[in-house]
Amino acid sequence: MKREFLTLSIALWGIIGVSAQNSYEVTNSVVLKNVNCQLTKTSLILPVPQSNNYQTISNLKYSGGDILDAVDSSNKYLREIKEMDMPAPGESYALSESFIVTLYPMRIDMSQFEMIYPYDTNSEIYKRYTVDKGEYIDTDNPDIKRISERLWAETQGNIIDYAESCYEYVAQNYRYLNPNTGIHPIAKILSDGGGDCGNLALIYVNLLRAKQIPAKHIVTVRPDGSYHVWTDFYLERYGWIPVDVNMKLDNPAGNYFGYCRGDGIVMSEDICFDVEFVPGELYDVIILQNYYWWYWCSSGDRIETSHLVDSKSLTGTNVLSISNIEADNVTLDFDWISGADYYKVNLYENDKDLVKSVGDIPVGEKSLILNDLTPNTEYTVEIIPLRFVGSVETQMNNYAFQFKTAENIGTAIESISRKDWTIVASKGQVSFQLFDAVRVSIFTMAGECVYGAKVGTGTSNISVPEAILIVKIVDNEGEVFTEKVNCM
């Protein structure tokens, strides 16, 4: 077969490494500086993150103290009580914890919930996450009752529709106000017309608990030390569903119902529970996000404290790479994402028309070949890692790559008119038997030239990479011939 050699430099764009979900090595600390006190005792508390829907925690270590369970909650905290070797005026000391965290992005397709089940009112989840909590979660608040009754009627008591309507209502009717001022009573938040992420979340939790839908705060610290809070609500027999009202305010066109970005380390869940700051004495914690501290002294009155988060990114693997592009197929290579149960792959032509969808690629698969492609055509391949959290299928981000298939150059030389030669390919070598001198070039499938020279008559052996290669031959009359050879 003779074919004019059209350029083989395959047009690739977007074929770069894409990071998987994020992992970090984190040190979380509270630093106490004694300004002018004669200290006799201190107590410091840090929240202790746990593995859950949103993260995996490992290698937890701490500088001192003990890990305790918070009262009437699923949270844990690190407490150190210090009564000896107290820092003198001008000195500091720190309580710290270190751990490795892997954060899982999450997007939930709500259409998977074909049946909505009634709540088990005897379950621990229902009992814990539908109750009022004083002035903070007060479902008897007149505004909460009025709003919830209207939205409940509009959605005809459908739990998912109601939860989504509450999310949209809060985003449309309240503003982001008073950042980093803590959680306020619900009456104040409603009166102010909004609050920061934790307070906007509190409006949402109040509206859901007003209809006995389990809901809670998800309290996080980002690896850069900033803070964020979103909410979860519970679907019976399925599990918890993330909702980020604050992000809806930031981007009204976005959809953050059933969405978690995967950038916050969950330090605690829910609000308003007790911790034991010294044995036998409880303190009502409104929100456990960074730290709490107490001190006793015989003189002086100034102590300064600060919260420090130091993180190192451990993310270095790629989700997907493309190892081979031909005229009618492409080979996708996987680095499996930690936590993913399977992958789904979508292929689009011209970045818009779905060509094919491949689902349920199981754990352990390392590559996938997409066949029956059109030569010299632009495609976008989208890979979606999927993970089951309880009985909920979640999407762990999605990653898109663009590529262009090679031109259809044929795969074999048969008899060649005008000239006679033989090409023999073996592992790492191409051999030529020529009866006239010709110009020979050898390319990889990515278009890299690995050999180029004029080759004389007789037998010539050329060392080449162990790969599928393209041989280009130009005779003395300027005719061009190509051959794809396997040197693997």
N, C-alpha and C positions, 0 to 999 in steps of 0.2 A: 504494500500500500504506500503510495506516495502522497504527501500532503505538504502544502506550503506551511512553513513554521511561523505561526502567528505568535506574538510575544507571550512568554510563559510567566512573566512576573505577575503572580496572582495578586489581585487587589484585595488586601486585607485591611480592615479598619475596625477598631474596637476589639481586636483579638488580643486582649491584655489580661493580666491576672486580676481576678475579682475576689476580694476577700470574703471569707465565710462569716458566720456570726462572730461577734467580738469576744475575745478572752483577754483578761487583764490579771496582772499580779498587783494586788492592792494593799496598801497600809493605811488604816483608818485610825486616827489618833485624836485625843483631847489633851491639850496642853494647859496646865495650870501654872500661872506665874504669881508668886507671892510678892506683892508690892511692899507692904509695910506691916504684916501681921506676925505675931508670935503664934504659929499654928500648933494646935494640939491634936487635930484629927481632920481628915478629909475623906470624902466618899465621891468617887467618880463612876459614871455609868456610860457605857457605849452599847448601842443595839448590836446584836450578833446576827448577821444575815444567814439564811438557811436556804437549802435547795428547795425549789418549788417550780411552778409552771414556767416561770420566767428566767430561771437561772440554775446553774449547778455550782455549788460552793465546794471547794476542796482545800486541803493543806491549811486548815485554820490553826493559827497560833496566836498567842497573846502574851503580853509582857508581864502580866500579874493579875491577881484577883481570881474570881470564879464566875462561871457561866450559870445563870439562874433562869427559871421560867417566870415570865410575867403572869400576874394573876388574871384569871378569866380571859386568857387570850392564847394564841398559838405562838406568841413571840418569845424570844430569848434575849437576854442582855448580859453584858460583862460588867461585873461590879468589883471595884477594888477599894477597900477601906484601909486607910493608911494612918497609923498612930505612932510610928517610929520613923526616924531619919526624915523628919519633915523638912521641906525646903525653907531655908532662911529668907529673910527679906531680900529681894533681888534675884532669887533663884527660882527655877522652874522644875517641874517633872511632868512626865506624860504617861498616860495609859494608852496602849495601842494594841491593835489586832491586825494580823495580816492573813491574807487568803488569796486563792486563785478563784476567779469567777468567770464563767462563760454565760453570756447574756443571749437570750433567744428572742429575736424579733417574732412577731405574731400577727397574722391577719387571718380572720375567720370569715369564711363564706357562710352567711347566715341561712342560705337556702338548704344547707345540710340538715337542718332541724325540721324534719317533716312533721313530727308529732311533738306537741308541747304537753308535758306531763304535769299533773298537780303536785304541789310540794308535799313532802313528808313532814308534817308539822311536828313530829316527834324526833326528827333528826337533830344532831348537834349543830349542823350548819344553819338550819332554820331557826333554832332557838337562839343562837349566838348573833346572827346577822340580820335579824328582823326587829330587834328591840330598840327602844328609845334609850338615849344616853343624856339625860338631864337637859341642859339648855343647848347642847350641841346637836344632838339628834332628837328632835321634838316634833313628832308627826302630828301633834295636836296644834301646832302653830297654824293660825288661821290662813296665812298665805299658802303654806304647804298643803293644807287640806283643800283649799279652793283650786289650786293649780292641779293637784293630783286627781281630783274628782273630774275636772274638765277633760284632762288628757286621757283618763281611764275611759270615760264615756266615748270620746272621739275614736279611740282604738278598740272599742267594744271588748275591753278586758283581755285582749291578746297580749301576753306577757312580753314577747319580743317587740311587737309594735309599740307597746307602751314604753318600754325601756328606750327604744330609739326616739320616740317623740319627746321624752324627758331630756334626752341628750341634746336634741335639736332646740328644745325650748330654752334650756339653760344657756346654750351658746348664743342664741338670738336675743335674749332679754337681759343678760348680765354682762358686766365688764370686768376686765382684769384690773384689780386694784390692790394697793397695800401689800406689795410683795415682801416676803420674809418677815411677816409680823405674827406668824403663828395661826393656829386655828381659832376662829371667833365663834361665839354663839350664833346659831342659825338666824335668830331675829335680827342681830346686828348686820349680818351679811346681806340679808334681804333688804334691810333698811338702807344700807350703803349702796345697794345696786350692784354688788359683786364682791370680788376678792381675788386673791391669788389662786394658783392651781389647787391647793389644798382646800380652800374655801369654796371654790366653784364645785369641786368634787363633793363637798359636804351638802350643797344644795341637791345635787343629783342623788346622793345616798338617802337624804331625807325623803325625796319624792318616791324613790323605789320602796323604801321601808314603809312608807305610808300605805302602800298596797301589799304589804307583807311579801315583798320580793327581796330575798337575801342580797345585800349589797355591802361593800366595804371599801375603805381607802387602801390603795397600794402606795406605800411611802418609800421613796427611793432617794439615793444620792448617786449622782453621776460620777464616772471615773475622773472627771475634771474638778470635782468638788462642788458643783452646783446641785441644786435640789429640784425634785419634781415629784408630783403626786398625780395619780390617775385613780380610776375606780374599777372594781369588778362587780358584776352581778351574776347570780347563779341560776342555771337552768337545771331542773331536776332530771336526773339520769344522764346528764351530759357533763356539766362542769361549769367552771367560772369563765366569764366572757369579759375581756377588757374593754373599757370605754374611756376615751381621753377627751373630756369636754374642753379643756384648756387649749388643746391643739386645734379644735374646731373653731375657737375664737381667733387663733392666729391665722388660720387658713380656712375661711368659710367654704371654699370650694372642695376641700378635702373631705375624706370620709374616715373618721376615727372611731366609729362604732364597730367594735370587734377588732380593735387594732392596738398593738403595742409596738413602739419603735425599737425596743430592745437596747436602750442606751442608759437605763437606770438600774442600779443595784438595789434590790428590794431589801430594805433594812427592817421593816415591820409592816404588819397588816392591821387594818382597822385603827380606831382611835379610842381614847378614854379607857384606860385600864391601869392597874396598880403595879408598881414596882416596890421592892423592899430596899430602901436606900441604906438602912442599917437593920440588923436582925430585929424582927418584931415590929418594925415601923414601916408603914406603907405611904407611898406618895402617888397621887393621882396624876399620871402622865396623860396629857392631852394628845400629843403626837410624839412618837419616838423615832426621830430622824437622824439627829447628830449626837448629842450628848446631854447629860444632866450632871450637876455637881453641887456638893454641899461642903461647908467647912466650919470648923470650930476653932476659936482662938482666944487667947487670954488678953490680947491687946491688938490694936490696929483695926483697919476696916477696909483694906483694898486688896482684892484678888482679881486678877485678869485671867480669862480663859479663851481658848481659840480651838477651832476644829480644823484639822489638817487631813487632806486626802492626797496620798501620793500613789500614782498608778503607772504601770508599765504595760504597754500593749504586747500581748503574746500572739496576736493574730498574724500569721505569715503564710498560711496555705491558700491555695486558689480553689475556688469552687469548680471551675471548668477550664479546660484548655482544648484547643483544636490541634490535633497532631497531623492531620492529613486532609487536604482538600483536593478533590478531583473534579472532573467534568460533571459527574452524575451522583457523587456521594461525598459525605463529609464524616470524619471520625471525631467524636467527642470523647474526651478523656476526663474522668471524674476524680477529684479528691473528696472523699465522702465527708460531709459536714457532720460534726459531732451533734448528736441529738436527733438527726433526721431519720425517719423511718423508711422513706422512699422518695423518689424524685418524679416529677412530671416535666416533660419537655415539649415545648410548642415551637413549631417552625413557621415563620412568616415570610412571604415573598414581598419584596418592596416595602418591608417594614409595616405591612398593614393586613395583607390577605393571608389568613391561616391556611397553611398547606397541609399540615398534619400535626397530630398531637399524640405523644407517646406517654402513657401513664403507668404508674405502679412499677417503676424500675426498682428492683429490690435492693436491700442492703447487700453489699459485697460486689455488686457490678462495678467495673472500673472503666468501661467504655461503651459507647453506643455508636453504631453506624446508621446514618440517615441516608437511605437510597432513593433512587428515582428522582434525582434533582435535575434541573435544566442547566445545561452548560452556560457559562458566561452570564450568570444571573446573580443579582444581589439578594441575599437572604438575611433575616434576623432569627437567631435561635435564642429562645428564652428557656431558662432552667429554673424550676421552682422546687426547692426542698420542702417536703411536707413532714409534719410531725404530729403524732397523736398525743394530746394532753387529756388524760382520762378518756372520754368517748368523743372528744372534739378534735376534728381534723384542723390543724393550723398550718398556715403558709409561712415559712421562714424566709421572708424576703423573696425577691425574684431577681434574676441576673440575665442581662441581655447582651449578646455578642452579635456583631455583624460580620459577614464574610461574603466573598464573591467566588462562585465556582469557576474552575479552570475552563479554558476553551477545549472543545472536543478535538483532540489531536490524534486520536487513534492509538492503538496499543501494540501494533506489530508491523514489522517490515516483511513484505512478501518479496516477489521478484521485482527488481528495480530496473526500469528501462534505462538505456544509455550507459549505465555503469553497473559493474558487478562488485559486490563486496559481501563479507560475512561479518556479522556481529555476534559475539558470544558473551553473555553476562553470567558471572558467578559471584560468589560472596566477596564483596570488596574489590571487584575487578571487572573491567570491560576489555575484551580482546577484539581486535580488528584484523581482518584479512582483506587487504586492499590491492587493487590492480591499477590504481592511479592515485596520485597524491590528492588529498581533499582537506578541507578545513573542518575540524571536529570541535564541538563545544558540548559540555555535559553540565546539566543543571539539576538541582534538587527540585522537588515539587513546589517548594516555596519561591523558586525563581533564582536561587543563589547559584552562580557559576562556579563549579568546582574543577573544571578543566577547560582549557581553550588553547589549541595549537594546530599547526598544519602537520598532518601525519602522512608519511611517505608510503610507498608501496611495500607490500610484504605484511608480516605479522607484527602487531604492536599490542602490548599489554599495559593497561593504564589502571593504576590504583585509584579507587574511588570510595566514598563513604558507603557503609552498609545500609542501603536504602533503595527505595524505588526512584529511579532517575530518568531524566529525559536526555536523549542523545540527539544532537542536531548536526547534520552533515551538509556542507555546502561544497558542491563540486566546482570544477574550473569554469563551468559555463554559468555559474550563479544559481543553479537549481538547488532548492532546499528540501531536505528530507528529515523526518523526525522519527524517533523510536522510543517508546517507553520500555525500560528494562528493569528487571528485578535483581538487585545486587545484594539482597539481604541473606 
